[in-house]
């Protein structure tokens, strides 16, 4: 993987660059639609490519490991061939999903022992076998195994957790460097910066992962219960240390405003389930604020969903029609809303990139954040 940093905003840390992988290029800053089980919920590959204009999607190691399983993925020739997506894919290590299991998992120095949420069967993730699993999945960018600590964890727990995550990182890196991709194209391994909300732990983590000299770095363990301002502070702490010539991926974040605030602080890559999850519940994001499509006010509003968008669904379907679908419990409602929200997220980061290149990102971002907070 190669990263070319092309522009930096003169009044902030916002950056525009290009990531090159064997499955294509990615213009940053970028948002990655989440395809947990190998599919972005309710969205066809054609819609991802042509309407949403996604450049890279995300898959989840924990879920893909359990279903369809490694045998199926290996026989298919990896996730790209299995799901028909021929552009870049990133996989997380499954650490966050295992963290979310709480009562069904146990952390040890060896790795994480957990029980499947599907059938209760017992499994273990280690720094080494998570690399092997992601080799089988075949993502272009893969993640180190880490523990994602809650945003409210006390200092002693966060320190012990980080120390173990860094020991796991050394093991994962060693195994990655000693193994080869399975399908004839290269893969890239990102370490993850943890450390909860403690400045000295975040600094230690960032300095340690930066010393590994990898092609990119992830920032994990944020947006997990801590206030947004604390999250922004931790991003600033970490990005002062991470090298400027490598991409930075903020995991699992977040709202449109979160994205703009993080871009201003030097983040390049994002993923989050929010656009599709909120869409399935009737919430639409737009450049002028959010809309609850179940509200009575849209009953006879026959204007397009979003006249500013060139996405197919935004031009063809009206607010009144989408409201009708939601109150009628029609499945098409969730599909339309998911496509709309994803298209908006991709358009938002594209606009951010354009303003970074133009040199007026900070002014544009301040105006946009005000608009995004409006409830239409």
Kinemage of the C-alpha trace (Angstrom):
@kinemage 1
@onewidth
@group {chain A} dominant
@subgroup {mainchain}
@vectorlist {calphas} color= white
{ca unk a 1} P 0.000 0.000 0.000
{ca unk a 2} L 1.192 3.515 -0.805
{ca unk a 3} L 0.017 6.873 0.574
{ca unk a 4} L 0.653 10.181 -1.162
{ca unk a 5} L -0.102 13.234 0.968
{ca unk a 6} L -1.107 15.905 -1.539
{ca unk a 7} L -2.477 18.880 0.388
{ca unk a 8} L -2.677 20.180 3.954
{ca unk a 9} L -5.123 22.908 4.919
{ca unk a 10} L -3.180 26.075 5.863
{ca unk a 11} L -5.378 26.773 8.914
{ca unk a 12} L -5.763 23.277 10.378
{ca unk a 13} L -4.351 19.756 10.302
{ca unk a 14} L -6.838 18.635 7.613
{ca unk a 15} L -5.207 16.637 4.823
{ca unk a 16} L -5.998 15.355 1.340
{ca unk a 17} L -4.152 12.383 -0.090
{ca unk a 18} L -4.384 9.223 -2.159
{ca unk a 19} L -4.034 5.632 -0.919
{ca unk a 20} L -3.034 3.128 -3.602
{ca unk a 21} L -3.796 -0.578 -3.144
{ca unk a 22} L -3.786 -3.535 -5.517
{ca unk a 23} L -7.583 -3.204 -5.774
{ca unk a 24} L -7.546 0.493 -6.647
{ca unk a 25} L -6.998 3.975 -5.285
{ca unk a 26} L -8.761 5.788 -2.446
{ca unk a 27} L -8.953 9.572 -2.213
{ca unk a 28} L -8.730 10.805 1.374
{ca unk a 29} L -10.364 11.864 3.570
{ca unk a 30} L -12.625 8.872 3.033
{ca unk a 31} L -15.601 7.203 4.683
{ca unk a 32} L -15.885 3.410 4.461
{ca unk a 33} L -19.379 1.863 4.469
{ca unk a 34} L -19.574 -0.996 6.966
{ca unk a 35} L -20.209 -4.431 5.479
{ca unk a 36} L -20.103 -6.443 8.687
{ca unk a 37} L -21.019 -9.826 7.190
{ca unk a 38} L -19.583 -9.113 3.763
{ca unk a 39} L -22.546 -6.950 2.741
{ca unk a 40} L -23.562 -3.381 3.480
{ca unk a 41} L -27.069 -3.931 4.866
{ca unk a 42} L -29.755 -3.478 2.219
{ca unk a 43} L -27.364 -2.120 -0.428
{ca unk a 44} L -26.321 -3.781 -3.707
{ca unk a 45} L -22.714 -3.698 -4.904
{ca unk a 46} L -23.856 -1.706 -7.959
{ca unk a 47} L -25.429 0.932 -5.711
{ca unk a 48} L -22.289 1.104 -3.582
{ca unk a 49} L -20.192 1.649 -6.673
{ca unk a 50} L -22.371 3.866 -8.877
{ca unk a 51} L -24.796 5.748 -6.582
{ca unk a 52} L -22.962 5.945 -3.270
{ca unk a 53} L -19.546 6.107 -4.957
{ca unk a 54} L -17.838 4.093 -2.248
{ca unk a 55} L -14.119 3.625 -2.820
{ca unk a 56} L -13.514 1.084 -0.035
{ca unk a 57} L -15.764 -0.931 2.280
{ca unk a 58} L -15.201 -2.612 5.633
{ca unk a 59} L -15.730 -6.212 6.693
{ca unk a 60} L -15.705 -7.655 10.208
{ca unk a 61} L -13.322 -10.454 11.114
{ca unk a 62} L -15.348 -11.742 14.067
{ca unk a 63} L -18.572 -12.113 12.100
{ca unk a 64} L -16.977 -13.454 8.906
{ca unk a 65} L -14.951 -15.960 10.918
{ca unk a 66} L -18.174 -17.337 12.411
{ca unk a 67} L -20.300 -17.015 9.266
{ca unk a 68} L -19.774 -18.031 6.471
{ca unk a 69} L -16.539 -19.322 8.010
{ca unk a 70} L -12.979 -19.593 6.778
{ca unk a 71} L -13.465 -22.737 4.678
{ca unk a 72} L -16.101 -21.053 2.516
{ca unk a 73} L -14.077 -17.851 2.165
{ca unk a 74} L -10.931 -19.782 1.242
{ca unk a 75} L -12.782 -21.810 -1.392
{ca unk a 76} L -14.317 -18.624 -2.804
{ca unk a 77} L -10.880 -17.060 -3.176
{ca unk a 78} L -11.415 -14.417 -0.501
{ca unk a 79} L -14.076 -11.861 0.308
{ca unk a 80} L -13.647 -9.850 -2.909
{ca unk a 81} L -14.701 -12.811 -5.021
{ca unk a 82} L -17.277 -14.001 -2.504
{ca unk a 83} L -19.244 -10.727 -2.430
{ca unk a 84} L -18.391 -9.365 -5.881
{ca unk a 85} L -16.698 -6.168 -4.661
{ca unk a 86} L -13.603 -5.462 -6.784
{ca unk a 87} L -12.424 -2.335 -4.962
{ca unk a 88} L -10.398 -2.162 -1.711
{ca unk a 89} L -11.629 -3.789 1.509
{ca unk a 90} L -10.507 -3.189 5.097
{ca unk a 91} L -11.142 -5.657 7.921
{ca unk a 92} L -11.008 -4.953 11.625
{ca unk a 93} L -9.543 -7.641 13.856
{ca unk a 94} L -12.767 -8.483 15.696
{ca unk a 95} L -11.419 -6.978 18.909
{ca unk a 96} L -14.289 -4.527 19.300
{ca unk a 97} L -16.946 -7.212 18.732
{ca unk a 98} L -15.310 -9.495 21.284
{ca unk a 99} L -15.106 -6.540 23.703
{ca unk a 100} L -18.851 -6.041 23.192
{ca unk a 101} L -19.592 -9.631 24.235
{ca unk a 102} L -18.511 -8.798 27.825
{ca unk a 103} L -20.057 -11.722 29.719
{ca unk a 104} L -19.161 -14.204 26.978
{ca unk a 105} L -15.409 -13.600 26.745
{ca unk a 106} L -12.216 -13.836 28.797
{ca unk a 107} L -8.967 -12.005 28.087
{ca unk a 108} L -5.646 -13.756 28.694
{ca unk a 109} L -2.055 -13.106 27.663
{ca unk a 110} L -2.502 -15.707 24.930
{ca unk a 111} L -5.526 -13.958 23.436
{ca unk a 112} L -9.259 -13.633 23.835
{ca unk a 113} L -11.436 -16.652 24.596
{ca unk a 114} L -15.068 -16.117 23.655
{ca unk a 115} L -18.317 -17.886 22.900
{ca unk a 116} L -20.129 -17.426 19.622
{ca unk a 117} L -23.254 -15.282 19.826
{ca unk a 118} L -24.758 -17.684 17.256
{ca unk a 119} L -24.478 -21.108 18.904
{ca unk a 120} L -22.437 -20.627 22.085
{ca unk a 121} L -19.416 -22.535 20.712
{ca unk a 122} L -16.037 -21.684 22.235
{ca unk a 123} L -13.255 -19.966 20.265
{ca unk a 124} L -10.023 -18.064 20.797
{ca unk a 125} L -8.586 -15.088 18.952
{ca unk a 126} L -4.831 -14.647 19.262
{ca unk a 127} L -2.632 -11.985 17.659
{ca unk a 128} L -1.378 -14.676 15.291
{ca unk a 129} L -4.568 -16.435 14.255
{ca unk a 130} L -6.334 -13.107 13.693
{ca unk a 131} L -3.660 -12.388 11.078
{ca unk a 132} L -4.278 -15.823 9.554
{ca unk a 133} L -8.029 -15.217 9.524
{ca unk a 134} L -7.608 -11.880 7.771
{ca unk a 135} L -5.261 -13.532 5.270
{ca unk a 136} L -8.114 -15.905 4.411
{ca unk a 137} L -10.653 -13.066 4.193
{ca unk a 138} L -8.192 -11.305 1.919
{ca unk a 139} L -8.753 -7.658 2.813
{ca unk a 140} L -6.326 -5.090 1.427
{ca unk a 141} L -5.878 -3.489 4.865
{ca unk a 142} L -6.011 -5.590 8.028
{ca unk a 143} L -5.907 -4.716 11.730
{ca unk a 144} L -3.936 -5.854 14.740
{ca unk a 145} L -5.755 -7.604 17.594
{ca unk a 146} L -6.361 -5.181 20.457
{ca unk a 147} L -8.559 -4.709 23.471
{ca unk a 148} L -11.014 -1.845 23.119
{ca unk a 149} L -11.410 -0.459 26.629
{ca unk a 150} L -14.601 1.402 27.638
{ca unk a 151} L -14.338 5.189 27.601
{ca unk a 152} L -15.037 5.158 31.337
{ca unk a 153} L -12.269 2.670 32.278
{ca unk a 154} L -10.091 3.653 35.242
{ca unk a 155} L -6.405 4.388 34.759
{ca unk a 156} L -5.039 1.117 36.112
{ca unk a 157} L -7.305 -0.974 33.896
{ca unk a 158} L -6.534 1.179 30.849
{ca unk a 159} L -2.776 0.878 31.474
{ca unk a 160} L -2.841 -2.907 31.861
{ca unk a 161} L -5.042 -3.188 28.786
{ca unk a 162} L -2.730 -1.017 26.684
{ca unk a 163} L 0.374 -2.917 27.786
{ca unk a 164} L -1.250 -6.185 26.721
{ca unk a 165} L -2.430 -4.684 23.419
{ca unk a 166} L 1.159 -3.576 22.677
{ca unk a 167} L 2.525 -7.032 23.499
{ca unk a 168} L -0.131 -8.511 21.213
{ca unk a 169} L 0.946 -6.031 18.534
{ca unk a 170} L 4.519 -7.314 18.544
{ca unk a 171} L 3.282 -10.869 18.130
{ca unk a 172} L 0.852 -9.921 15.380
{ca unk a 173} L 3.467 -7.940 13.463
{ca unk a 174} L 5.952 -10.769 13.663
{ca unk a 175} L 3.422 -13.273 12.362
{ca unk a 176} L 2.275 -10.925 9.594
{ca unk a 177} L 5.850 -10.407 8.421
{ca unk a 178} L 6.487 -14.163 8.452
{ca unk a 179} L 3.418 -15.039 6.357
{ca unk a 180} L 2.261 -14.256 2.833
{ca unk a 181} L -1.038 -13.175 1.222
{ca unk a 182} L -3.081 -16.051 -0.197
{ca unk a 183} L -4.602 -14.615 -3.359
{ca unk a 184} L -1.802 -12.948 -5.316
{ca unk a 185} L -2.184 -9.342 -4.119
{ca unk a 186} L -0.601 -7.472 -1.236
{ca unk a 187} L -2.061 -6.801 2.208
{ca unk a 188} L -1.175 -4.049 4.678
{ca unk a 189} L -1.161 -4.351 8.483
{ca unk a 190} L -2.272 -1.375 10.635
{ca unk a 191} L -1.347 -1.193 14.350
{ca unk a 192} L -4.026 0.359 16.582
{ca unk a 193} L -3.466 3.176 19.089
{ca unk a 194} L -5.347 2.537 22.335
{ca unk a 195} L -4.989 4.174 25.770
{ca unk a 196} L -8.555 5.153 26.658
{ca unk a 197} L -8.922 8.839 27.624
{ca unk a 198} L -5.531 9.187 29.347
{ca unk a 199} L -3.065 11.512 27.620
{ca unk a 200} L 0.101 9.738 28.764
{ca unk a 201} L -1.243 6.323 27.700
{ca unk a 202} L -2.291 7.643 24.287
{ca unk a 203} L 1.160 9.213 23.866
{ca unk a 204} L 2.868 5.961 24.819
{ca unk a 205} L 0.681 3.997 22.418
{ca unk a 206} L 1.213 6.435 19.535
{ca unk a 207} L 4.982 6.523 20.055
{ca unk a 208} L 5.147 2.728 20.208
{ca unk a 209} L 3.085 2.059 17.080
{ca unk a 210} L 4.855 4.846 15.157
{ca unk a 211} L 8.163 3.121 15.899
{ca unk a 212} L 6.914 0.027 14.023
{ca unk a 213} L 7.130 1.962 10.724
{ca unk a 214} L 4.036 0.501 9.095
{ca unk a 215} L 2.126 1.801 6.072
{ca unk a 216} L -0.733 3.236 8.162
{ca unk a 217} L -2.141 3.493 11.675
{ca unk a 218} L -5.544 3.182 13.322
{ca unk a 219} L -6.904 5.049 16.341
{ca unk a 220} L -9.229 2.827 18.358
{ca unk a 221} L -11.120 2.955 21.627
{ca unk a 222} L -12.903 6.269 21.013
{ca unk a 223} L -16.627 7.006 20.738
{ca unk a 224} L -17.170 4.269 23.353
{ca unk a 225} L -18.757 6.331 26.090
{ca unk a 226} L -16.468 9.331 26.545
{ca unk a 227} L -17.646 12.918 25.779
{ca unk a 228} L -17.049 14.120 22.220
{ca unk a 229} L -14.656 16.855 23.357
{ca unk a 230} L -12.492 14.255 25.106
{ca unk a 231} L -12.442 12.210 21.898
{ca unk a 232} L -11.255 15.250 19.938
{ca unk a 233} L -8.570 15.922 22.547
{ca unk a 234} L -7.272 12.351 22.288
{ca unk a 235} L -7.176 12.603 18.469
{ca unk a 236} L -5.023 15.732 18.777
{ca unk a 237} L -2.675 14.026 21.238
{ca unk a 238} L -2.215 11.004 18.980
{ca unk a 239} L -1.877 12.878 15.686
{ca unk a 240} L 0.915 15.055 17.059
{ca unk a 241} L 2.957 11.842 17.271
{ca unk a 242} L 1.846 9.655 14.361
{ca unk a 243} L 3.897 10.284 11.195
{ca unk a 244} L 2.410 12.790 8.771
{ca unk a 245} L 3.269 10.709 5.697
{ca unk a 246} L 1.049 7.756 6.703
{ca unk a 247} L -2.778 7.539 6.718
{ca unk a 248} L -4.656 7.675 10.042
{ca unk a 249} L -7.841 5.678 10.469
{ca unk a 250} L -10.294 6.618 13.245
{ca unk a 251} L -12.253 3.464 13.974
{ca unk a 252} L -16.033 3.429 14.408
{ca unk a 253} L -16.655 7.187 14.256
{ca unk a 254} L -19.227 8.660 13.835
{ca unk a 255} L -21.715 11.483 13.149
{ca unk a 256} L -21.149 13.865 10.213
{ca unk a 257} L -19.947 16.479 12.702
{ca unk a 258} L -17.550 13.961 14.282
{ca unk a 259} L -16.054 13.326 10.836
{ca unk a 260} L -15.470 17.012 10.130
{ca unk a 261} L -13.968 17.648 13.566
{ca unk a 262} L -11.637 14.675 13.158
{ca unk a 263} L -10.651 15.668 9.617
{ca unk a 264} L -9.729 19.100 10.973
{ca unk a 265} L -7.432 17.311 13.428
{ca unk a 266} L -5.656 15.253 10.752
{ca unk a 267} L -7.669 12.023 10.382
{ca unk a 268} L -7.901 10.451 6.913
{ca unk a 269} L -10.172 7.383 7.160
{ca unk a 270} L -13.459 6.600 8.905
{ca unk a 271} L -16.088 3.890 9.263
{ca unk a 272} L -19.340 3.739 11.201
{ca unk a 273} L -22.671 1.893 11.119
{ca unk a 274} L -24.535 5.140 11.831
{ca unk a 275} L -25.597 6.055 8.266
{ca unk a 276} L -27.206 2.666 7.627
{ca unk a 277} L -28.471 2.041 11.166
{ca unk a 278} L -30.040 5.492 11.442
{ca unk a 279} L -31.377 5.172 7.917
{ca unk a 280} L -33.172 1.935 8.743
{ca unk a 281} L -34.866 3.828 11.592
{ca unk a 282} L -36.033 6.659 9.368
{ca unk a 283} L -33.333 9.261 10.069
{ca unk a 284} L -31.759 11.004 7.093
{ca unk a 285} L -28.624 13.141 7.147
{ca unk a 286} L -28.412 16.123 4.787
{ca unk a 287} L -26.132 19.123 4.360
{ca unk a 288} L -28.884 21.255 5.916
{ca unk a 289} L -29.632 19.051 8.940
{ca unk a 290} L -31.343 15.778 9.867
{ca unk a 291} L -34.838 14.621 8.940
{ca unk a 292} L -37.072 12.106 10.707
{ca unk a 293} L -38.938 10.638 7.754
{ca unk a 294} L -41.712 9.227 9.950
{ca unk a 295} L -42.881 12.718 10.895
{ca unk a 296} L -46.296 13.948 9.745
{ca unk a 297} L -44.734 17.064 8.228
{ca unk a 298} L -43.456 15.057 5.244
{ca unk a 299} L -46.858 13.517 4.422
{ca unk a 300} L -47.546 15.732 1.415
{ca unk a 301} L -44.042 17.069 0.701
{ca unk a 302} L -43.423 16.032 -2.897
{ca unk a 303} L -39.960 17.560 -3.214
{ca unk a 304} L -36.929 15.307 -3.815
{ca unk a 305} L -35.232 13.791 -0.798
{ca unk a 306} L -32.150 15.917 -1.391
{ca unk a 307} L -32.036 18.299 -4.369
{ca unk a 308} L -28.324 18.947 -3.727
{ca unk a 309} L -27.416 15.293 -4.270
{ca unk a 310} L -26.752 13.545 -7.579
{ca unk a 311} L -27.533 10.138 -6.039
{ca unk a 312} L -30.304 8.268 -7.858
{ca unk a 313} L -32.616 7.820 -4.848
{ca unk a 314} L -32.364 11.492 -3.880
{ca unk a 315} L -33.597 12.634 -7.274
{ca unk a 316} L -36.248 9.960 -7.952
{ca unk a 317} L -38.002 9.604 -4.586
{ca unk a 318} L -39.875 12.313 -2.696
{ca unk a 319} L -40.082 12.930 1.027
{ca unk a 320} L -43.801 12.079 0.972
{ca unk a 321} L -43.156 8.751 -0.735
{ca unk a 322} L -40.373 7.753 1.662
{ca unk a 323} L -42.543 8.650 4.656
{ca unk a 324} L -45.333 6.516 3.202
{ca unk a 325} L -42.937 3.573 2.915
{ca unk a 326} L -41.766 3.941 6.514
{ca unk a 327} L -45.219 4.219 8.072
{ca unk a 328} L -46.281 1.224 5.928
{ca unk a 329} L -43.291 -0.825 7.129
{ca unk a 330} L -42.122 -1.370 3.554
{ca unk a 331} L -38.584 -2.776 3.259
{ca unk a 332} L -37.809 -0.378 0.422
{ca unk a 333} L -37.880 2.478 2.927
{ca unk a 334} L -34.834 1.148 4.744
{ca unk a 335} L -32.980 0.564 1.485
{ca unk a 336} L -33.633 4.065 0.149
{ca unk a 337} L -32.674 5.697 3.456
{ca unk a 338} L -29.468 3.649 3.748
{ca unk a 339} L -28.381 4.552 0.222
{ca unk a 340} L -29.192 8.216 0.822
{ca unk a 341} L -27.213 8.390 4.076
{ca unk a 342} L -24.187 6.589 2.698
{ca unk a 343} L -24.197 8.802 -0.391
{ca unk a 344} L -24.336 11.852 1.883
{ca unk a 345} L -21.392 10.649 3.994
{ca unk a 346} L -19.315 10.037 0.863
{ca unk a 347} L -20.328 13.410 -0.547
{ca unk a 348} L -19.438 15.117 2.748
{ca unk a 349} L -15.868 13.776 2.807
{ca unk a 350} L -15.521 14.586 -0.899
{ca unk a 351} L -16.567 18.185 -0.188
{ca unk a 352} L -14.093 18.267 2.705
{ca unk a 353} L -11.348 17.133 0.335
{ca unk a 354} L -12.259 19.814 -2.198
{ca unk a 355} L -12.115 22.540 0.447
{ca unk a 356} L -8.787 21.254 1.791
{ca unk a 357} L -7.382 21.500 -1.713
{ca unk a 358} L -8.906 24.971 -2.144
{ca unk a 359} L -7.364 26.078 1.173
{ca unk a 360} L -10.606 27.167 2.850
{ca unk a 361} L -11.512 24.003 4.754
{ca unk a 362} L -11.714 25.633 8.209
{ca unk a 363} L -14.184 28.304 7.080
{ca unk a 364} L -16.351 25.794 5.227
{ca unk a 365} L -16.246 23.303 8.111
{ca unk a 366} L -17.425 25.869 10.676
{ca unk a 367} L -20.422 26.748 8.504
{ca unk a 368} L -21.211 23.115 7.768
{ca unk a 369} L -21.160 22.062 11.436
{ca unk a 370} L -23.831 24.682 12.187
{ca unk a 371} L -26.052 23.325 9.402
{ca unk a 372} L -25.588 19.717 10.450
{ca unk a 373} L -26.936 20.418 13.936
{ca unk a 374} L -30.326 21.569 12.607
{ca unk a 375} L -33.368 19.277 13.021
{ca unk a 376} L -35.493 19.774 9.901
